[in-house]
Structure formats: C-alpha cells, structure tokens
Amino acid sequence: MGQYLVMTGDETPWIDTVPDDEWTGELASLREQVVDREHGRVDHIMAIHSLNPRGLAAHHALYGSAMAGTGSLRKVERELIALVVSLENHCHY
C-alpha cells in the first residue's frame, strides 16, 4: 500500500493508495488513460483514487470535460486558466 501526504494546515493525514506499478484488473486499464507519459508514472492527484477505480474514472472524465474546448472557451484558454489557478495554489499540476 502506498501513501500520499495531504497538506491541510496543522494536520498531516495520509491517503492510502495502490502503487501504480501494482495496478491490476480495472486499475490497469485505467492506468493507460491517466499515466503521465512524460514521467512514466501516475500523478498523485489521480493515484489517490486508486482504491476506488470508479472514482478514478469519474475524476479523469471530469478533467477531460473541463479541459476540452467549447464554444465559449477554447482549449488553450482553459489551459491558461488552469495554469493560473495552479500557480496561485502553489500546485505543480
């Protein structure tokens, strides 16, 4: 079982995860969709869903929908918004 530290102020809880090199079955098929191809690993934000494959699939679908271009915002505009939000949150994603 892997774990990730979640920073929430004074408390430091850990989230149990399945290490991404141990994903089997449904998780193995999802891994191909969520793996960071540049680094060859699953980012923490996705790995925290490894104990709940349906949650992982839903998170991935939501992200894909949020980042797809629409009539109101092009994909590049959505990515710029995500970049600014990540910078403000001190998040490298």
Phi and psi in radians as a Rosetta constraint file:
Dihedral C 1 N 2 CA 2 C 2 CIRCULARHARMONIC -1.623 0.35
Dihedral N 2 CA 2 C 2 N 3 CIRCULARHARMONIC 2.951 0.35
Dihedral C 2 N 3 CA 3 C 3 CIRCULARHARMONIC -2.516 0.35
Dihedral N 3 CA 3 C 3 N 4 CIRCULARHARMONIC 2.606 0.35
Dihedral C 3 N 4 CA 4 C 4 CIRCULARHARMONIC -2.205 0.35
Dihedral N 4 CA 4 C 4 N 5 CIRCULARHARMONIC 2.385 0.35
Dihedral C 4 N 5 CA 5 C 5 CIRCULARHARMONIC -1.349 0.35
Dihedral N 5 CA 5 C 5 N 6 CIRCULARHARMONIC 2.327 0.35
Dihedral C 5 N 6 CA 6 C 6 CIRCULARHARMONIC -1.998 0.35
Dihedral N 6 CA 6 C 6 N 7 CIRCULARHARMONIC 2.059 0.35
Dihedral C 6 N 7 CA 7 C 7 CIRCULARHARMONIC -1.476 0.35
Dihedral N 7 CA 7 C 7 N 8 CIRCULARHARMONIC 2.086 0.35
Dihedral C 7 N 8 CA 8 C 8 CIRCULARHARMONIC -2.359 0.35
Dihedral N 8 CA 8 C 8 N 9 CIRCULARHARMONIC 0.641 0.35
Dihedral C 8 N 9 CA 9 C 9 CIRCULARHARMONIC 1.684 0.35
Dihedral N 9 CA 9 C 9 N 10 CIRCULARHARMONIC -2.155 0.35
Dihedral C 9 N 10 CA 10 C 10 CIRCULARHARMONIC -1.307 0.35
Dihedral N 10 CA 10 C 10 N 11 CIRCULARHARMONIC -0.448 0.35
Dihedral C 10 N 11 CA 11 C 11 CIRCULARHARMONIC -1.592 0.35
Dihedral N 11 CA 11 C 11 N 12 CIRCULARHARMONIC 2.656 0.35
Dihedral C 11 N 12 CA 12 C 12 CIRCULARHARMONIC -2.304 0.35
Dihedral N 12 CA 12 C 12 N 13 CIRCULARHARMONIC 1.285 0.35
Dihedral C 12 N 13 CA 13 C 13 CIRCULARHARMONIC -1.284 0.35
Dihedral N 13 CA 13 C 13 N 14 CIRCULARHARMONIC 2.731 0.35
Dihedral C 13 N 14 CA 14 C 14 CIRCULARHARMONIC -1.995 0.35
Dihedral N 14 CA 14 C 14 N 15 CIRCULARHARMONIC 2.525 0.35
Dihedral C 14 N 15 CA 15 C 15 CIRCULARHARMONIC -1.919 0.35
Dihedral N 15 CA 15 C 15 N 16 CIRCULARHARMONIC 2.113 0.35
Dihedral C 15 N 16 CA 16 C 16 CIRCULARHARMONIC -1.195 0.35
Dihedral N 16 CA 16 C 16 N 17 CIRCULARHARMONIC 2.459 0.35
Dihedral C 16 N 17 CA 17 C 17 CIRCULARHARMONIC -2.444 0.35
Dihedral N 17 CA 17 C 17 N 18 CIRCULARHARMONIC 2.871 0.35
Dihedral C 17 N 18 CA 18 C 18 CIRCULARHARMONIC -1.651 0.35
Dihedral N 18 CA 18 C 18 N 19 CIRCULARHARMONIC 2.115 0.35
Dihedral C 18 N 19 CA 19 C 19 CIRCULARHARMONIC -0.936 0.35
Dihedral N 19 CA 19 C 19 N 20 CIRCULARHARMONIC 2.376 0.35
Dihedral C 19 N 20 CA 20 C 20 CIRCULARHARMONIC -1.131 0.35
Dihedral N 20 CA 20 C 20 N 21 CIRCULARHARMONIC -0.345 0.35
Dihedral C 20 N 21 CA 21 C 21 CIRCULARHARMONIC -1.418 0.35
Dihedral N 21 CA 21 C 21 N 22 CIRCULARHARMONIC -0.007 0.35
Dihedral C 21 N 22 CA 22 C 22 CIRCULARHARMONIC -1.975 0.35
Dihedral N 22 CA 22 C 22 N 23 CIRCULARHARMONIC 0.186 0.35
Dihedral C 22 N 23 CA 23 C 23 CIRCULARHARMONIC -1.241 0.35
Dihedral N 23 CA 23 C 23 N 24 CIRCULARHARMONIC 2.256 0.35
Dihedral C 23 N 24 CA 24 C 24 CIRCULARHARMONIC -2.269 0.35
Dihedral N 24 CA 24 C 24 N 25 CIRCULARHARMONIC 2.968 0.35
Dihedral C 24 N 25 CA 25 C 25 CIRCULARHARMONIC 0.996 0.35
Dihedral N 25 CA 25 C 25 N 26 CIRCULARHARMONIC -2.265 0.35
Dihedral C 25 N 26 CA 26 C 26 CIRCULARHARMONIC -1.044 0.35
Dihedral N 26 CA 26 C 26 N 27 CIRCULARHARMONIC -0.664 0.35
Dihedral C 26 N 27 CA 27 C 27 CIRCULARHARMONIC -1.107 0.35
Dihedral N 27 CA 27 C 27 N 28 CIRCULARHARMONIC -0.680 0.35
Dihedral C 27 N 28 CA 28 C 28 CIRCULARHARMONIC -1.054 0.35
Dihedral N 28 CA 28 C 28 N 29 CIRCULARHARMONIC -0.718 0.35
Dihedral C 28 N 29 CA 29 C 29 CIRCULARHARMONIC -1.236 0.35
Dihedral N 29 CA 29 C 29 N 30 CIRCULARHARMONIC -0.581 0.35
Dihedral C 29 N 30 CA 30 C 30 CIRCULARHARMONIC -1.236 0.35
Dihedral N 30 CA 30 C 30 N 31 CIRCULARHARMONIC -0.556 0.35
Dihedral C 30 N 31 CA 31 C 31 CIRCULARHARMONIC -0.965 0.35
Dihedral N 31 CA 31 C 31 N 32 CIRCULARHARMONIC -0.730 0.35
Dihedral C 31 N 32 CA 32 C 32 CIRCULARHARMONIC -1.051 0.35
Dihedral N 32 CA 32 C 32 N 33 CIRCULARHARMONIC -0.504 0.35
Dihedral C 32 N 33 CA 33 C 33 CIRCULARHARMONIC -1.434 0.35
Dihedral N 33 CA 33 C 33 N 34 CIRCULARHARMONIC -0.533 0.35
Dihedral C 33 N 34 CA 34 C 34 CIRCULARHARMONIC -1.930 0.35
Dihedral N 34 CA 34 C 34 N 35 CIRCULARHARMONIC -0.093 0.35
Dihedral C 34 N 35 CA 35 C 35 CIRCULARHARMONIC -1.144 0.35
Dihedral N 35 CA 35 C 35 N 36 CIRCULARHARMONIC 2.450 0.35
Dihedral C 35 N 36 CA 36 C 36 CIRCULARHARMONIC -1.371 0.35
Dihedral N 36 CA 36 C 36 N 37 CIRCULARHARMONIC 1.808 0.35
Dihedral C 36 N 37 CA 37 C 37 CIRCULARHARMONIC -1.119 0.35
Dihedral N 37 CA 37 C 37 N 38 CIRCULARHARMONIC -0.519 0.35
Dihedral C 37 N 38 CA 38 C 38 CIRCULARHARMONIC -1.180 0.35
Dihedral N 38 CA 38 C 38 N 39 CIRCULARHARMONIC -0.647 0.35
Dihedral C 38 N 39 CA 39 C 39 CIRCULARHARMONIC -1.881 0.35
Dihedral N 39 CA 39 C 39 N 40 CIRCULARHARMONIC -0.140 0.35
Dihedral C 39 N 40 CA 40 C 40 CIRCULARHARMONIC 1.199 0.35
Dihedral N 40 CA 40 C 40 N 41 CIRCULARHARMONIC 0.472 0.35
Dihedral C 40 N 41 CA 41 C 41 CIRCULARHARMONIC -2.488 0.35
Dihedral N 41 CA 41 C 41 N 42 CIRCULARHARMONIC 2.927 0.35
Dihedral C 41 N 42 CA 42 C 42 CIRCULARHARMONIC -1.624 0.35
Dihedral N 42 CA 42 C 42 N 43 CIRCULARHARMONIC 2.217 0.35
Dihedral C 42 N 43 CA 43 C 43 CIRCULARHARMONIC -1.108 0.35
Dihedral N 43 CA 43 C 43 N 44 CIRCULARHARMONIC 2.625 0.35
Dihedral C 43 N 44 CA 44 C 44 CIRCULARHARMONIC -0.947 0.35
Dihedral N 44 CA 44 C 44 N 45 CIRCULARHARMONIC -0.696 0.35
Dihedral C 44 N 45 CA 45 C 45 CIRCULARHARMONIC -1.059 0.35
Dihedral N 45 CA 45 C 45 N 46 CIRCULARHARMONIC -0.483 0.35
Dihedral C 45 N 46 CA 46 C 46 CIRCULARHARMONIC -1.613 0.35
Dihedral N 46 CA 46 C 46 N 47 CIRCULARHARMONIC -0.636 0.35
Dihedral C 46 N 47 CA 47 C 47 CIRCULARHARMONIC -1.112 0.35
Dihedral N 47 CA 47 C 47 N 48 CIRCULARHARMONIC -0.463 0.35
Dihedral C 47 N 48 CA 48 C 48 CIRCULARHARMONIC -1.127 0.35
Dihedral N 48 CA 48 C 48 N 49 CIRCULARHARMONIC -0.245 0.35
Dihedral C 48 N 49 CA 49 C 49 CIRCULARHARMONIC -1.622 0.35
Dihedral N 49 CA 49 C 49 N 50 CIRCULARHARMONIC 0.077 0.35
Dihedral C 49 N 50 CA 50 C 50 CIRCULARHARMONIC -1.121 0.35
Dihedral N 50 CA 50 C 50 N 51 CIRCULARHARMONIC -0.385 0.35
Dihedral C 50 N 51 CA 51 C 51 CIRCULARHARMONIC -1.445 0.35
Dihedral N 51 CA 51 C 51 N 52 CIRCULARHARMONIC -0.109 0.35
Dihedral C 51 N 52 CA 52 C 52 CIRCULARHARMONIC -2.399 0.35
Dihedral N 52 CA 52 C 52 N 53 CIRCULARHARMONIC 1.450 0.35
Dihedral C 52 N 53 CA 53 C 53 CIRCULARHARMONIC -0.963 0.35
Dihedral N 53 CA 53 C 53 N 54 CIRCULARHARMONIC -0.615 0.35
Dihedral C 53 N 54 CA 54 C 54 CIRCULARHARMONIC -1.122 0.35
Dihedral N 54 CA 54 C 54 N 55 CIRCULARHARMONIC -0.680 0.35
Dihedral C 54 N 55 CA 55 C 55 CIRCULARHARMONIC -1.137 0.35
Dihedral N 55 CA 55 C 55 N 56 CIRCULARHARMONIC -0.691 0.35
Dihedral C 55 N 56 CA 56 C 56 CIRCULARHARMONIC -1.096 0.35
Dihedral N 56 CA 56 C 56 N 57 CIRCULARHARMONIC -0.810 0.35
Dihedral C 56 N 57 CA 57 C 57 CIRCULARHARMONIC -1.082 0.35
Dihedral N 57 CA 57 C 57 N 58 CIRCULARHARMONIC -0.713 0.35
Dihedral C 57 N 58 CA 58 C 58 CIRCULARHARMONIC -1.164 0.35
Dihedral N 58 CA 58 C 58 N 59 CIRCULARHARMONIC -0.738 0.35
Dihedral C 58 N 59 CA 59 C 59 CIRCULARHARMONIC -1.068 0.35
Dihedral N 59 CA 59 C 59 N 60 CIRCULARHARMONIC -0.785 0.35
Dihedral C 59 N 60 CA 60 C 60 CIRCULARHARMONIC -1.099 0.35
Dihedral N 60 CA 60 C 60 N 61 CIRCULARHARMONIC -0.722 0.35
Dihedral C 60 N 61 CA 61 C 61 CIRCULARHARMONIC -1.146 0.35
Dihedral N 61 CA 61 C 61 N 62 CIRCULARHARMONIC -0.726 0.35
Dihedral C 61 N 62 CA 62 C 62 CIRCULARHARMONIC -1.098 0.35
Dihedral N 62 CA 62 C 62 N 63 CIRCULARHARMONIC -0.779 0.35
Dihedral C 62 N 63 CA 63 C 63 CIRCULARHARMONIC -1.053 0.35
Dihedral N 63 CA 63 C 63 N 64 CIRCULARHARMONIC -0.803 0.35
Dihedral C 63 N 64 CA 64 C 64 CIRCULARHARMONIC -1.060 0.35
Dihedral N 64 CA 64 C 64 N 65 CIRCULARHARMONIC -0.708 0.35
Dihedral C 64 N 65 CA 65 C 65 CIRCULARHARMONIC -1.181 0.35
Dihedral N 65 CA 65 C 65 N 66 CIRCULARHARMONIC -0.745 0.35
Dihedral C 65 N 66 CA 66 C 66 CIRCULARHARMONIC -1.148 0.35
Dihedral N 66 CA 66 C 66 N 67 CIRCULARHARMONIC -0.570 0.35
Dihedral C 66 N 67 CA 67 C 67 CIRCULARHARMONIC -1.626 0.35
Dihedral N 67 CA 67 C 67 N 68 CIRCULARHARMONIC -0.154 0.35
Dihedral C 67 N 68 CA 68 C 68 CIRCULARHARMONIC -1.263 0.35
Dihedral N 68 CA 68 C 68 N 69 CIRCULARHARMONIC 2.523 0.35
Dihedral C 68 N 69 CA 69 C 69 CIRCULARHARMONIC -1.189 0.35
Dihedral N 69 CA 69 C 69 N 70 CIRCULARHARMONIC 2.610 0.35
Dihedral C 69 N 70 CA 70 C 70 CIRCULARHARMONIC -2.327 0.35
Dihedral N 70 CA 70 C 70 N 71 CIRCULARHARMONIC -3.100 0.35
Dihedral C 70 N 71 CA 71 C 71 CIRCULARHARMONIC -1.154 0.35
Dihedral N 71 CA 71 C 71 N 72 CIRCULARHARMONIC -0.480 0.35
Dihedral C 71 N 72 CA 72 C 72 CIRCULARHARMONIC -1.559 0.35
Dihedral N 72 CA 72 C 72 N 73 CIRCULARHARMONIC -0.596 0.35
Dihedral C 72 N 73 CA 73 C 73 CIRCULARHARMONIC -2.378 0.35
Dihedral N 73 CA 73 C 73 N 74 CIRCULARHARMONIC 2.314 0.35
Dihedral C 73 N 74 CA 74 C 74 CIRCULARHARMONIC -1.334 0.35
Dihedral N 74 CA 74 C 74 N 75 CIRCULARHARMONIC 2.830 0.35
Dihedral C 74 N 75 CA 75 C 75 CIRCULARHARMONIC -0.979 0.35
Dihedral N 75 CA 75 C 75 N 76 CIRCULARHARMONIC -0.767 0.35
Dihedral C 75 N 76 CA 76 C 76 CIRCULARHARMONIC -1.083 0.35
Dihedral N 76 CA 76 C 76 N 77 CIRCULARHARMONIC -0.620 0.35
Dihedral C 76 N 77 CA 77 C 77 CIRCULARHARMONIC -1.200 0.35
Dihedral N 77 CA 77 C 77 N 78 CIRCULARHARMONIC -0.706 0.35
Dihedral C 77 N 78 CA 78 C 78 CIRCULARHARMONIC -1.115 0.35
Dihedral N 78 CA 78 C 78 N 79 CIRCULARHARMONIC -0.705 0.35
Dihedral C 78 N 79 CA 79 C 79 CIRCULARHARMONIC -1.142 0.35
Dihedral N 79 CA 79 C 79 N 80 CIRCULARHARMONIC -0.648 0.35
Dihedral C 79 N 80 CA 80 C 80 CIRCULARHARMONIC -1.136 0.35
Dihedral N 80 CA 80 C 80 N 81 CIRCULARHARMONIC -0.713 0.35
Dihedral C 80 N 81 CA 81 C 81 CIRCULARHARMONIC -1.087 0.35
Dihedral N 81 CA 81 C 81 N 82 CIRCULARHARMONIC -0.782 0.35
Dihedral C 81 N 82 CA 82 C 82 CIRCULARHARMONIC -1.080 0.35
Dihedral N 82 CA 82 C 82 N 83 CIRCULARHARMONIC -0.674 0.35
Dihedral C 82 N 83 CA 83 C 83 CIRCULARHARMONIC -1.088 0.35
Dihedral N 83 CA 83 C 83 N 84 CIRCULARHARMONIC -0.824 0.35
Dihedral C 83 N 84 CA 84 C 84 CIRCULARHARMONIC -1.104 0.35
Dihedral N 84 CA 84 C 84 N 85 CIRCULARHARMONIC -0.751 0.35
Dihedral C 84 N 85 CA 85 C 85 CIRCULARHARMONIC -1.090 0.35
Dihedral N 85 CA 85 C 85 N 86 CIRCULARHARMONIC -0.761 0.35
Dihedral C 85 N 86 CA 86 C 86 CIRCULARHARMONIC -1.091 0.35
Dihedral N 86 CA 86 C 86 N 87 CIRCULARHARMONIC -0.741 0.35
Dihedral C 86 N 87 CA 87 C 87 CIRCULARHARMONIC -1.097 0.35
Dihedral N 87 CA 87 C 87 N 88 CIRCULARHARMONIC -0.760 0.35
Dihedral C 87 N 88 CA 88 C 88 CIRCULARHARMONIC -1.103 0.35
Dihedral N 88 CA 88 C 88 N 89 CIRCULARHARMONIC -0.582 0.35
Dihedral C 88 N 89 CA 89 C 89 CIRCULARHARMONIC -1.562 0.35
Dihedral N 89 CA 89 C 89 N 90 CIRCULARHARMONIC 0.053 0.35
Dihedral C 89 N 90 CA 90 C 90 CIRCULARHARMONIC 0.972 0.35
Dihedral N 90 CA 90 C 90 N 91 CIRCULARHARMONIC 0.751 0.35
Dihedral C 90 N 91 CA 91 C 91 CIRCULARHARMONIC -1.995 0.35
Dihedral N 91 CA 91 C 91 N 92 CIRCULARHARMONIC 2.282 0.35
Dihedral C 91 N 92 CA 92 C 92 CIRCULARHARMONIC -1.416 0.35
Dihedral N 92 CA 92 C 92 N 93 CIRCULARHARMONIC -0.024 0.35
